Amino acid sequence: MKVPFTWKVTGWFMVGWSLEFEVGTTRALHYFGEELVAYRGESGELHVMEAHCKHLGAHLGHGGKVVEERVECPFHGWQWGPDGCNEFIPYQPDRPNKALRLRVYPVLEQHGCVFVWHHPDGREPGWEMPDIFGKFPQFTAGPKDYYRAYPEFSRRLKGEPVHPQIVAENAADSAHFQYVHHATVTPRVLEWQMADREWHFVAGFPDVNSDDPEAMALRFHSHLFGLGGAISIFEGVQQHRLIFACTPVDDGRSDLFYSIWWPRIPGDDSPAPPDDIRERVEKQFLTTVEDDLGIWRHQRYIEHPALAKTDAKPFMTLRKWATQFYDAAPADAAARA
């Protein structure tokens, strides 16, 4: 997909699930056009940094070893610490090259999901990643009230020709539910607002059994955490939570991550869902990303779209909000207001 803006987006981006990163192991990643290595030290802390050793360029994610809290190069045994600094050279153990440093990407693990902070110039995080279960405090159910999201209710779609902004623009588009997701009722955007780095909206599915046109059978509350993705919860006949994230791999491709937390059956304390719920969620809900990809894989970005009157303001306001994530140093909230 060709877009008139960069794929080097600033923000928090999902790169996997915690259980994929075992203690004492390394894992090769490729995001933001860069080769990365992830490793979990013996303390359990997860680290992500640039992948190629500053000595002779070996990839630390292919054959690299974890030594306490350091990652060891498979080529000559040079060891790199969590801050990216060279801490040990086996054939001159008293003289590590402290001037050498690998770029480190801040990591956040949250409810089994792994996020990294990306800034094109390597700057420190400019805002906090919101908590999946801290959002929507009006809904009091916490993690213990849901079955685990990974692995049963999680999906990764690799290397899709989709820019994160295209995914984010769904927040201003309720009409597509009828045509793309085969909804029997077309939802309405009930409210939306910019909230600094976030975009909040509520969509409602009208209750066809009510004579009140304002009655909703289901409400969908969603908060975008920048262009990296959205945290959402359903209110009404469905009451699950989800995260839908999009992370650039390189120019032209992204990985998509989708996880659902489904409410537990009362009295069931198993972390894994029963088979009937698993089958239902897989069939009815985990396929929605594929529905969208059927459009996105062949879509052309229209810079000046011909919009209907009802969706013009939220759609164009969202596009304006999105521009802050392409700046090398995004303006503060007051400057954007």
C-alpha positions, 0 to 999 in steps of 0.5 A, a space after each residue: 500500500 502506497 501512502 503519502 506518509 512514513 512507515 517510521 511511526 512514533 509510539 507503542 507497538 505490539 511485537 508478540 505475547 509474553 509466553 513467546 519469550 522464554 527465560 534464557 532464550 533469544 528471539 530474532 525480530 524485524 520491525 520498523 525496518 530494523 533487525 532486532 533481538 529480544 531476550 529474557 534475562 535470568 531475572 525474567 526481564 525482557 529486553 529488545 535491542 538492535 540485533 547486530 553485534 558491534 564487533 563484526 556484525 553477527 546477529 544476536 538473535 540467531 545463535 546468541 546466548 543469554 548469560 545472566 542479564 546479558 546477551 552473548 554474541 554467537 561469533 566471538 562471545 562478546 556480551 551486551 547488557 540490558 542498557 546496550 553497552 558492551 560488558 564483556 570480551 572473553 579474550 580481554 575480560 578486564 577491558 570491555 569496550 564501553 564506548 560501544 552501545 547497541 540501540 535499546 528499545 523500551 519494553 512493556 509487558 502487559 497482561 501477556 502482551 509485549 509492547 516496544 516503544 519506537 521513535 525514529 530518532 531513538 528518543 525515550 518514550 514520550 507518553 505511557 502505554 495505557 493499561 488494557 484493563 485500566 481503561 474503561 473503569 466504568 466496567 469493573 471486571 478485571 483479568 481474573 474475570 476473563 479466560 486467557 487471551 493467549 494462545 487460544 484467542 490470539 492471532 498474528 498476521 504477518 507481513 500484510 500490506 497495511 499501514 497502521 493509519 489505515 487500521 486506525 481509520 476504522 475508528 471513524 468508520 461504522 458503516 463498513 460493519 454491514 458490508 465487511 463484517 456482515 453485521 445485520 444492524 449497522 452501528 452508529 458512532 455515538 461519540 468520539 473525541 481526541 484525548 492527547 495521544 489517544 482517540 476515543 470513540 463509542 459505537 452503538 448497535 441499535 436494538 431492532 426489538 425496540 421502538 426507541 431509535 436510541 436504544 442500543 443492544 450493544 455498545 463498542 467502546 474503543 481507545 486508540 493508543 496512538 497508531 499502534 492499535 486500540 483497546 476495546 470493550 463490548 457492553 451489552 449482549 457481548 462483554 469481551 475485551 480485545 486489543 487490535 494492534 498494527 506494527 510496521 515491519 518495514 516500508 510497505 508491510 505490517 504485522 497485525 496482532 489480535 487478542 480477545 479476553 472472553 468472560 469466564 463462566 461463573 465458577 470456572 477457574 481454568 485459565 483456558 476456555 472450554 472447547 465450546 466457547 473456544 469454537 464460538 469465539 474462533 468462528 464468530 470473532 477471530 475471523 473479523 481481522 480477515 474480513 478487514 484484510 480482504 479490503 486492506 490488501 487491495 485498497 488504494 489510499 485516497 488522500 482527499 476522499 469524497 466523504 458522506 456528510 455524517 462521517 466527514 468530520 470524525 474521519 478528517 479529524 482523526 487524520 489530523 490527529 494522526 499527523 502527530 505520530 509522524 513528527 520526529 519530536 511530536 508537539 505537546 498537547 497545548 501546541 496541537 490544540 
